[in-house]
Amino acid sequence: MKVENTQVQMRKGILEFCILEIIARGEVYASDMLEELTSARMIVVEGTLYPLLTRLKNAGLLDYTWKESTSGPPRKYYTLTAAGLEFLHQLRLTWEEVQDSIRIIRQKPHAAGSLPAEPLL
C-alpha cells in the first residue's frame, strides 16, 4: 500500500470544502481558485475543478456571472448562494468535529514500545 494513494484520497475528501471556503471570500475566477489551491499544496487540475464547480452549481450552492476580460474572452466568476453559505457552515462544523476527533485519538497515551505520534500543529 502506498501512502501517496491515501494522501490523494484525503485531499480529494476536503477539496469541495476548500473550494467553498475560497468562493466564500467573494467572487472568484476558476483559474484563481486553481492557483490558490496549488499554492496551498492541494494538487488540482482543471479536469477536476470544472466538473466539481458544475456539480456545486447544479446543487444550488454556487452561482456565477460572466464578466468581460481585457485579456481574452469573458470570464465566469463564482459566488456562493444562500444555500451554499449554509452548506459551508455545516462543513465548517464537521471540520471542527473531525479535528477534535483526531486530536483526541492522537493524544491518547501510547503503549510501551510503540512510536509516539508527531505533535499536532
C-alpha positions as CSV (number, residue, x, y, z in Angstrom):
1,M,0.0,0.0,0.0
2,K,1.4,3.4,-1.0
3,V,1.0,6.4,1.4
4,E,0.6,8.6,-1.7
5,N,-2.8,6.9,-2.5
6,T,-4.1,7.7,0.9
7,Q,-2.8,11.2,0.8
8,V,-4.6,11.8,-2.5
9,Q,-7.9,10.4,-1.1
10,M,-7.6,12.7,2.0
11,R,-7.1,15.7,-0.2
12,K,-10.0,14.8,-2.5
13,G,-12.2,14.4,0.5
14,I,-11.7,18.0,1.6
15,L,-11.4,19.6,-1.9
16,E,-15.1,20.7,-2.0
17,F,-14.7,22.3,1.4
18,C,-11.6,24.2,0.3
19,I,-13.3,25.4,-2.9
20,L,-16.3,26.7,-1.0
21,E,-14.0,28.4,1.5
22,I,-12.2,30.2,-1.3
23,I,-15.5,31.3,-3.0
24,A,-17.0,32.4,0.3
25,R,-14.5,35.3,0.4
26,G,-16.0,36.9,-2.7
27,E,-16.5,36.2,-6.4
28,V,-13.6,34.3,-7.9
29,Y,-12.4,33.1,-11.3
30,A,-11.7,29.4,-11.7
31,S,-8.0,29.8,-12.6
32,D,-7.5,31.9,-9.5
33,M,-9.0,29.0,-7.5
34,L,-6.6,26.6,-9.2
35,E,-3.7,28.9,-8.3
36,E,-4.7,29.2,-4.7
37,L,-5.3,25.5,-4.3
38,T,-2.0,24.7,-5.9
39,S,-0.1,27.2,-3.7
40,A,-1.8,25.5,-0.7
41,R,-0.4,22.2,-1.9
42,M,-3.9,20.9,-2.9
43,I,-2.9,19.5,-6.2
44,V,-5.9,20.1,-8.5
45,V,-6.2,20.2,-12.3
46,E,-8.8,21.8,-14.5
47,G,-10.3,18.4,-15.3
48,T,-11.1,18.0,-11.6
49,L,-12.1,21.6,-10.8
50,Y,-14.6,22.4,-13.6
51,P,-16.8,19.3,-13.1
52,L,-16.9,19.9,-9.4
53,L,-17.9,23.6,-9.9
54,T,-20.7,22.4,-12.3
55,R,-21.9,19.9,-9.7
56,L,-21.9,22.5,-6.9
57,K,-23.7,24.9,-9.3
58,N,-26.3,22.3,-10.2
59,A,-26.8,21.6,-6.5
60,G,-27.7,25.2,-6.0
61,L,-24.7,26.0,-3.9
62,L,-22.9,28.3,-6.4
63,D,-23.9,30.9,-8.9
64,Y,-21.8,32.7,-11.5
65,T,-21.7,35.8,-13.6
66,W,-19.9,36.5,-16.8
67,K,-17.6,39.4,-16.9
68,E,-15.6,40.9,-19.7
69,S,-11.9,40.4,-19.7
70,T,-9.2,42.7,-21.1
71,S,-7.0,39.7,-21.8
72,G,-9.4,37.5,-23.7
73,P,-13.0,36.2,-23.7
74,P,-15.4,36.9,-20.9
75,R,-14.7,35.1,-17.6
76,K,-17.1,33.2,-15.3
77,Y,-16.9,34.4,-11.7
78,Y,-18.3,32.2,-9.0
79,T,-20.1,33.2,-5.8
80,L,-21.9,31.2,-3.1
81,T,-25.7,31.2,-2.9
82,A,-27.5,31.4,0.4
83,A,-27.8,27.6,0.3
84,G,-24.0,27.4,-0.4
85,L,-23.3,29.6,2.7
86,E,-25.4,27.3,4.9
87,F,-23.7,24.2,3.3
88,L,-20.3,25.7,4.1
89,H,-21.3,26.5,7.6
90,Q,-22.3,22.8,8.1
91,L,-19.0,21.7,6.6
92,R,-17.1,24.0,9.0
93,L,-18.8,22.4,11.9
94,T,-18.0,19.0,10.6
95,W,-14.3,20.0,10.1
96,E,-14.1,21.2,13.7
97,E,-15.6,17.8,14.9
98,V,-13.1,15.9,12.7
99,Q,-10.1,17.9,14.1
100,D,-11.3,17.3,17.6
101,S,-11.7,13.6,17.0
102,I,-8.2,13.3,15.5
103,R,-6.8,15.3,18.4
104,I,-8.4,13.0,20.9
105,I,-7.2,9.9,19.1
106,R,-3.7,11.2,18.7
107,Q,-3.3,12.4,22.3
108,K,-4.2,9.0,23.9
109,P,-1.2,7.6,25.7
110,H,0.9,5.0,23.7
111,A,1.7,1.5,24.8
112,A,5.2,0.8,25.9
113,G,7.5,0.2,22.9
114,S,5.2,2.0,20.4
115,L,6.1,5.1,18.5
116,P,4.6,8.3,19.8
117,A,2.6,10.4,17.4
118,E,4.1,13.6,16.0
119,P,2.8,16.7,17.7
120,L,-0.2,18.4,16.2
121,L,0.3,21.8,14.8
